Amino acid sequence: MGRSPFQRRLSAHDALLGQLNDLGENLPLGGGPDPAFRARLRETLMSETLPAATHRRERRPLRWLSPLLAAGLATAMVLSVIVTYRAVPGDMLYPLKRAAEGAITELNPDKAGSALDAAGKRAEELEALLDAGGGGPHVGATLQEMEESTRSAIERMDRAVPRDQSKIDKFVEEQHEKVDPMLERLNDVDQEQANGYLDYIDGLRLPSG
């Protein structure tokens, strides 16, 4: 097994001291280097070698630290996005979810279609509230927000040329599939509000015939 750079440097220093000793023994006057001089020289050489070696040993773990921190930060961001995406009315992160939805809608070239998709998510939140044990006052608030979001999205679509009626019809069908099964799980007040919403979106369809 080969020697480390640190060991090789110590051997070189010892060799240098040996050469100085040999030189001193061959001098006609004064003899070899004085022991105090040799001690000071060794201390000087060692003081220059040890900090450098220690510095290299201390810095080595730091090369692993940055990737670990980056990986930890990336994991935390992914978990934060997942938790935010699943937030429902009443959760601390719900306002952040709605703000993200608004930003995505404004960045989407099809703003009207994106707004309609966002309105459809209110039905998913309503179901999550009911599955969690009833949802309390947030159920009525979610139903109201569902209607307001839908109306806002339809107004955007009305300003588009031409109006994408097929997308509206698909939205109405999907909302019925989501909301109809939940009606029996709502109290009388919330059920009336939900039926009013369904009547509203039914009116968005073009008359048949």
NORSUL-V289915 format. One record per pair of residues at least 6 apart in sequence whose ideal C-beta (glycine too) atoms are under 8 Angstrom apart, sorted by the first residue. I is the first residue (numbers start at 0). J is the second residue. If there is no record, write none. Layout:
BEGIN
{{I,J} {I,J}}
END
This chain:
BEGIN
{{2,10} {4,52} {5,48} {5,52} {8,48} {9,48} {12,41} {12,44} {12,45} {12,48} {15,44} {16,37} {16,40} {16,41} {19,31} {19,32} {19,37} {19,40} {20,31} {20,32} {20,37} {23,29} {23,30} {23,31} {23,32} {24,30} {24,31} {32,40} {82,92} {83,92} {83,95} {83,96} {83,99} {84,96} {85,127} {86,92} {86,93} {86,95} {86,96} {87,93} {87,124} {87,127} {87,128} {87,131} {87,137} {87,141} {88,124} {88,128} {88,134} {88,137} {88,140} {88,141} {88,144} {89,128} {89,134} {89,135} {89,137} {100,117} {100,120} {103,113} {103,117} {104,110} {104,113} {104,114} {104,117} {107,113} {110,155} {111,152} {111,155} {111,156} {111,158} {111,159} {111,163} {112,156} {112,163} {112,166} {114,148} {114,151} {114,152} {114,155} {115,149} {115,152} {115,153} {115,155} {115,156} {115,166} {115,167} {115,170} {117,148} {117,152} {118,145} {118,148} {118,149} {118,151} {118,152} {118,170} {119,170} {119,173} {119,174} {119,177} {121,141} {121,142} {121,144} {121,145} {121,148} {122,145} {122,174} {122,177} {122,178} {123,177} {124,141} {125,134} {125,138} {125,141} {125,142} {125,145} {125,178} {125,181} {126,177} {126,181} {128,134} {128,137} {128,138} {128,141} {129,138} {129,181} {129,184} {129,185} {134,141} {138,185} {138,189} {139,188} {139,189} {139,192} {142,189} {142,192} {142,193} {142,196} {143,192} {145,196} {146,195} {146,196} {146,199} {149,174} {149,196} {149,199} {149,200} {150,199} {153,167} {153,203} {156,162} {156,163} {156,166} {156,167} {164,205} {167,203} {167,204} {168,204} {168,205} {170,200} {171,200} {171,201} {171,203} {171,204} {174,197} {174,200} {175,197} {175,200} {178,193} {178,196} {178,197} {179,197} {181,193} {182,190} {182,193} {182,194} {185,193}}
END
